[in-house]
């Protein structure tokens, strides 16, 4: 009986080891289901595979963002959030603001101010007042004219101010 018990115990151990190895072996092989839909906008520069793309994005008169707010921004709940973009191009570019990939339209606490600061330049400022938890996310300013598009992104998160 001792020999049968040893064989049964060995088989059970082998089966359990096989199951554990199979389960652990699959770990990390699958793709994550939570992919972000927001792509962080960096300057569109560099060489491109085809000459048409290279000419479009690197056109001398194309829209270029020449000044922008800092990328990572932490705001205090209830306080004002401000982003600035200055773009240049000929013709003068238009600036459009986005939050988490969706164009921003009129909202009671979102205000966009624009100034034509030169024949070929524009300054745009997005103000959110007061900042709420719902305002955390990725904002983007996109400058475009008939020659090219340029964009910058700003990641925001909130903090809570405690009275001391």
Backbone bond lengths (Angstrom), bond angles and torsions (degrees), N, CA, C in turn:
res aa  C-N    CA-C-N  psi(-1)  N-CA   C-N-CA  omega(-1)  CA-C   N-CA-C  phi
1 X - - - 1.449 - - 1.517 111.64 -
2 X 1.298 118.63 -30.54 1.444 121.80 -178.85 1.517 112.22 -64.46
3 X 1.378 114.80 -37.76 1.459 118.61 -179.31 1.528 111.31 -68.49
4 X 1.355 117.74 -39.40 1.465 121.80 178.24 1.536 110.27 -63.86
5 X 1.321 117.02 -41.11 1.472 120.71 178.90 1.532 111.25 -63.25
6 X 1.315 116.40 -38.09 1.465 119.75 179.05 1.524 110.27 -66.57
7 X 1.322 117.50 -42.56 1.468 121.56 179.50 1.524 110.04 -65.30
8 X 1.326 119.06 -44.56 1.472 122.79 178.50 1.528 109.91 -62.04
9 X 1.323 116.90 -44.47 1.464 120.22 179.55 1.530 110.68 -63.72
10 X 1.328 117.32 -38.38 1.468 121.14 178.44 1.525 110.35 -66.01
11 X 1.327 117.79 -42.22 1.469 121.08 178.65 1.534 110.99 -64.20
12 X 1.311 116.67 -45.08 1.474 120.56 179.31 1.530 109.72 -61.88
13 X 1.328 116.71 -42.70 1.461 120.56 178.49 1.526 110.76 -62.93
14 X 1.316 118.39 -41.43 1.467 122.48 179.13 1.533 110.94 -64.67
15 X 1.320 116.12 -42.12 1.470 120.04 179.37 1.518 110.30 -65.07
16 X 1.321 117.20 -46.60 1.475 120.66 179.54 1.528 110.07 -62.52
17 X 1.332 117.54 -43.44 1.460 121.29 178.83 1.531 110.71 -61.50
18 X 1.340 116.16 -40.31 1.469 120.69 178.44 1.522 111.96 -64.27
19 X 1.315 117.67 -40.94 1.469 121.83 178.94 1.522 110.04 -66.15
20 X 1.326 116.68 -45.70 1.472 120.34 -179.45 1.528 110.18 -63.22
21 X 1.329 117.24 -43.31 1.461 120.68 179.32 1.524 110.70 -63.29
22 X 1.333 117.01 -40.88 1.459 120.99 -179.79 1.522 110.83 -64.25
23 X 1.321 117.80 -44.82 1.461 122.17 -179.43 1.524 110.52 -65.86
24 X 1.333 116.17 -47.02 1.466 119.51 -178.65 1.515 111.37 -69.48
25 X 1.315 117.40 -30.98 1.455 120.80 -179.23 1.511 112.57 -66.56
26 X 1.308 118.62 -26.48 1.457 121.64 -179.43 1.513 112.99 -85.61
27 X 1.275 118.31 -7.75 1.449 122.89 -176.91 1.533 110.85 -63.20
28 X 1.314 116.97 128.96 1.460 121.47 174.82 1.513 114.76 80.99
29 X 1.322 118.31 1.12 1.455 119.45 -179.66 1.514 112.68 -84.38
30 X 1.313 116.72 -27.81 1.458 120.04 -177.86 1.512 111.53 -77.65
31 X 1.311 115.44 161.27 1.461 120.38 176.95 1.507 109.58 -83.56
32 X 1.304 114.80 147.56 1.461 120.06 178.04 1.516 109.39 -68.70
33 X 1.302 116.81 138.15 1.461 119.88 178.14 1.518 111.83 -83.90
34 X 1.314 117.22 -18.70 1.463 119.81 -175.91 1.527 109.66 -98.14
35 X 1.309 115.73 77.58 1.465 120.26 176.92 1.518 108.31 -92.68
36 X 1.309 115.54 135.87 1.451 119.70 178.90 1.517 109.26 -71.07
37 X 1.311 116.86 137.84 1.456 120.84 177.76 1.518 111.44 -90.45
38 X 1.307 116.63 -6.31 1.459 120.62 -177.44 1.518 108.64 -99.65
39 X 1.301 115.31 124.71 1.450 120.15 176.62 1.520 107.64 -99.08
40 X 1.320 115.51 129.87 1.453 119.60 -179.63 1.517 108.18 -69.22
41 X 1.319 116.78 124.01 1.456 121.36 -177.08 1.513 112.20 -82.17
42 X 1.281 115.74 114.95 1.444 122.10 174.86 1.512 108.32 -109.64
43 X 1.313 117.61 165.80 1.462 118.14 179.18 1.524 110.77 -56.26
44 X 1.320 116.49 137.61 1.450 121.18 178.97 1.519 106.79 -90.79
45 X 1.319 116.35 98.38 1.461 121.09 -178.17 1.513 109.18 -141.38
46 X 1.308 116.18 172.31 1.455 120.61 174.03 1.508 112.19 108.36
47 X 1.307 115.39 -174.18 1.465 122.78 179.74 1.527 109.18 -91.51
48 X 1.305 116.29 145.64 1.452 122.18 -179.36 1.516 109.22 -120.09
49 X 1.321 116.03 159.93 1.461 121.00 -175.80 1.522 112.83 -62.63
50 X 1.318 115.77 -42.24 1.463 117.07 -178.22 1.525 110.11 -109.43
51 X 1.322 117.62 147.30 1.467 122.06 -176.07 1.529 113.76 -61.57
52 X 1.346 117.52 -30.94 1.466 119.97 -179.80 1.526 110.82 -63.96
53 X 1.336 117.65 -44.25 1.465 121.22 178.46 1.516 110.80 -64.65
54 X 1.331 116.06 -43.65 1.460 120.42 179.69 1.523 110.49 -60.67
55 X 1.318 116.46 -43.89 1.475 120.10 179.71 1.531 110.89 -66.56
56 X 1.331 117.33 -38.50 1.462 121.22 -178.90 1.528 110.99 -65.31
57 X 1.319 117.78 -51.88 1.459 120.77 -174.46 1.522 113.51 -76.68
58 X 1.314 118.38 -21.47 1.459 120.93 -178.01 1.526 112.66 -112.59
59 X 1.325 117.66 22.73 1.459 122.46 179.29 1.529 109.89 -64.47
60 X 1.312 117.24 137.63 1.470 121.18 -178.03 1.524 113.18 -60.43
61 X 1.327 117.89 -33.92 1.467 121.30 -179.08 1.536 112.11 -95.18
62 X 1.312 117.11 3.94 1.454 121.08 -177.31 1.521 112.42 -68.39
63 X 1.322 115.27 158.49 1.467 121.66 179.10 1.528 109.75 -65.12
64 X 1.315 116.21 130.14 1.464 122.68 176.84 1.517 108.10 -134.89
65 X 1.322 117.18 132.23 1.465 120.77 174.01 1.517 106.47 -83.85
66 X 1.334 115.92 119.22 1.464 121.05 -175.22 1.524 112.58 -100.62
67 X 1.334 117.00 -16.48 1.466 120.98 176.79 1.525 108.26 -151.87
68 X 1.344 115.61 139.20 1.461 119.19 179.63 1.522 109.18 -152.19
69 X 1.311 115.53 159.97 1.467 121.89 177.57 1.522 110.21 -62.93
70 X 1.317 115.06 167.22 1.462 121.93 178.64 1.522 109.84 -65.04
71 X 1.344 116.86 145.89 1.465 122.14 -175.21 1.524 113.33 -63.32
72 X 1.321 118.88 -47.54 1.461 122.79 -174.16 1.528 109.02 -105.11
73 X 1.324 116.95 119.34 1.460 121.04 -172.50 1.520 109.49 -129.06
74 X 1.327 116.41 126.10 1.459 120.94 175.76 1.521 108.21 -112.57
75 X 1.321 116.40 125.25 1.458 120.83 -178.53 1.522 110.51 -115.94
76 X 1.317 114.58 158.85 1.460 121.58 178.18 1.527 107.78 -94.61
77 X 1.316 116.18 131.90 1.470 120.24 178.75 1.525 110.06 -53.23
78 X 1.326 115.99 134.85 1.457 121.12 178.89 1.523 113.83 88.80
79 X 1.338 117.70 -8.20 1.463 121.40 179.68 1.529 110.35 -103.46
80 X 1.320 115.75 167.02 1.455 122.28 -177.45 1.525 111.24 -75.89
81 X 1.344 115.78 140.37 1.461 123.72 173.11 1.528 106.72 -110.38
82 X 1.331 117.26 132.44 1.466 120.87 -178.53 1.524 109.75 -132.16
83 X 1.339 116.28 130.72 1.460 123.12 172.51 1.521 108.15 -123.98
84 X 1.343 115.78 143.71 1.467 120.93 -178.97 1.522 109.34 -129.17
85 X 1.334 115.61 140.10 1.463 122.51 173.43 1.520 108.35 -135.54
86 X 1.332 116.54 133.41 1.459 122.07 173.30 1.520 106.82 -121.77
87 X 1.330 116.16 127.08 1.459 120.73 -177.51 1.522 110.34 -127.68
88 X 1.343 114.41 152.80 1.461 121.09 179.89 1.523 108.61 -132.60
89 X 1.316 116.24 147.31 1.462 122.21 176.75 1.510 109.66 173.59
90 X 1.335 116.07 166.47 1.460 120.47 179.09 1.525 107.95 -133.52
91 X 1.332 118.21 108.91 1.457 128.43 5.77 1.533 112.37 -69.85
92 X 1.356 113.43 162.21 1.460 120.03 -178.35 1.529 108.90 -54.19
93 X 1.335 117.24 131.30 1.474 119.85 -178.09 1.526 113.11 -70.93
94 X 1.305 114.96 163.21 1.463 122.50 169.93 1.523 106.55 -104.44
95 X 1.335 116.35 143.29 1.460 120.83 178.91 1.526 108.84 -111.97
96 X 1.320 115.05 130.81 1.462 122.29 178.04 1.519 107.96 -122.24
97 X 1.327 116.36 138.43 1.471 121.93 -178.94 1.521 110.17 -104.76
98 X 1.343 115.30 142.19 1.456 122.48 179.45 1.533 109.55 -131.42
99 X 1.321 115.76 151.96 1.470 121.49 171.03 1.521 107.21 -129.50
100 X 1.326 115.96 124.27 1.465 122.48 -179.32 1.526 111.53 50.40
101 X 1.341 116.44 39.25 1.455 121.89 175.58 1.516 115.47 85.21
102 X 1.324 118.59 -2.13 1.462 122.22 -178.70 1.525 109.63 -112.02
103 X 1.341 116.00 133.38 1.456 119.74 -179.29 1.522 110.68 -61.66
104 X 1.334 115.33 137.03 1.466 120.53 178.70 1.522 109.94 -84.26
105 X 1.300 115.17 129.50 1.453 121.99 174.70 1.517 108.05 -112.98
106 X 1.315 116.76 -178.81 1.454 121.19 -178.16 1.515 110.73 -55.40
107 X 1.312 115.38 134.17 1.450 123.02 175.22 1.519 106.54 -146.19
108 X 1.309 117.46 149.61 1.466 119.46 -172.65 1.521 113.69 -58.90
109 X 1.329 118.66 -27.33 1.463 117.37 -179.19 1.539 113.35 -112.83
110 X 1.340 118.07 8.38 1.469 122.77 175.60 1.527 109.00 -106.87
111 X 1.321 116.34 125.38 1.464 120.40 179.93 1.519 109.10 -130.92
112 X 1.323 117.07 130.12 1.460 122.10 177.23 1.525 107.77 -112.48
113 X 1.340 115.32 127.51 1.461 121.87 177.02 1.522 107.40 -117.07
114 X 1.341 117.19 137.00 1.461 120.79 178.93 1.519 110.51 -130.98
115 X 1.356 114.21 143.59 1.459 121.26 176.95 1.518 108.60 -132.68
116 X 1.332 116.72 132.57 1.462 120.97 170.31 1.514 105.96 -82.58
117 X 1.331 117.35 109.03 1.464 120.04 -172.95 1.518 112.89 -98.24
118 X 1.307 117.68 -8.78 1.464 122.59 174.22 1.526 107.33 -163.43
119 X 1.314 115.87 175.60 1.474 120.41 179.67 1.532 111.35 -57.85
120 X 1.326 115.75 -32.16 1.460 119.95 -175.34 1.527 113.64 -118.81
121 X 1.341 118.48 11.66 1.471 120.64 -174.37 1.523 112.10 -131.09
122 X 1.325 114.00 150.61 1.463 121.26 178.56 1.526 108.75 -140.02
123 X 1.326 115.66 144.54 1.458 122.19 175.80 1.521 107.02 -117.09
124 X 1.336 116.03 132.73 1.456 120.79 178.78 1.523 108.42 -129.04
125 X 1.333 115.14 137.13 1.455 121.11 -179.88 1.520 108.75 -128.00
126 X 1.341 115.71 126.50 1.458 121.91 175.01 1.513 107.58 -102.91
127 X 1.338 116.59 123.23 1.465 122.28 176.80 1.522 108.87 -116.89
128 X 1.314 115.31 134.00 1.463 121.86 175.15 1.515 106.17 -122.16
129 X 1.325 116.09 116.20 1.458 120.16 -174.09 1.526 109.62 -144.47
130 X 1.294 118.14 117.49 1.456 131.02 -0.21 1.527 110.73 -85.90
131 X 1.336 116.87 153.54 1.451 122.27 176.98 1.520 110.53 -75.55
132 X 1.327 116.34 131.70 1.463 121.90 179.68 1.535 109.49 -118.57
133 X 1.318 116.91 175.85 1.467 121.29 176.91 1.523 111.00 -61.22
134 X 1.320 116.65 -34.22 1.464 121.51 -178.80 1.531 112.35 -68.98
135 X 1.325 118.04 -14.80 1.465 120.96 -178.79 1.526 112.64 -85.25
136 X 1.326 118.42 -6.41 1.464 120.78 176.23 1.527 108.47 -68.48
137 X 1.335 116.52 142.03 1.459 120.11 178.87 1.507 110.64 155.52
138 X 1.329 115.36 -159.05 1.463 121.98 179.84 1.523 108.23 -112.36
139 X 1.332 115.63 119.20 1.463 122.20 177.49 1.518 108.06 -102.55
140 X 1.327 115.35 152.68 1.456 119.60 -179.47 1.519 109.53 -143.79
141 X 1.331 115.39 136.10 1.457 118.64 169.40 1.516 106.39 -107.25
142 X 1.317 115.48 135.63 1.456 121.78 -177.76 1.523 107.63 -123.86
143 X 1.336 115.82 122.54 1.470 121.37 177.90 1.516 107.64 -106.71
144 X 1.329 116.56 131.01 1.459 118.14 179.09 1.522 111.40 -144.63
145 X 1.307 114.72 146.31 1.456 122.73 168.37 1.523 106.67 -138.55
146 X 1.325 117.92 -170.78 1.464 119.56 -173.21 1.524 113.04 -68.97
147 X 1.328 118.28 -10.55 1.456 120.74 -177.37 1.518 114.61 -101.43
148 X 1.315 118.42 -32.30 1.471 118.96 -178.72 1.528 111.69 -165.87
149 X 1.328 113.18 174.20 1.471 122.64 178.19 1.521 107.30 -127.98
150 X 1.325 116.12 139.91 1.461 121.11 173.58 1.522 106.55 -134.87
151 X 1.316 116.78 151.81 1.462 118.94 -177.54 1.521 110.63 -149.33
152 X 1.330 114.77 155.67 1.468 122.15 174.55 1.520 107.77 -137.31
153 X 1.322 115.15 145.31 1.456 120.22 179.66 1.520 110.44 -116.83
154 X 1.331 114.59 153.28 1.453 122.79 -179.68 1.523 107.38 -134.31
155 X 1.304 116.98 122.36 1.461 121.47 178.78 1.516 108.00 -95.13
156 X 1.334 116.95 130.86 1.456 120.60 -178.37 1.521 111.04 -125.02
157 X 1.316 113.51 148.80 1.457 120.44 171.68 1.531 106.30 -148.39
158 X 1.309 117.23 160.91 1.460 120.71 -174.50 1.519 111.40 -106.30
159 X 1.306 114.73 159.34 1.465 122.07 170.01 1.517 106.55 -131.63
160 X 1.302 114.99 162.70 1.469 120.17 -178.47 1.514 108.10 -109.99
161 X 1.316 116.38 127.58 1.470 120.63 178.34 1.520 108.56 -87.51
162 X 1.314 116.03 127.92 1.469 121.17 177.88 1.516 108.91 -103.67
163 X 1.314 114.81 137.31 1.465 119.87 176.08 1.523 108.89 -76.63
164 X 1.337 117.13 135.52 1.464 118.66 -179.53 1.511 112.29 -104.94
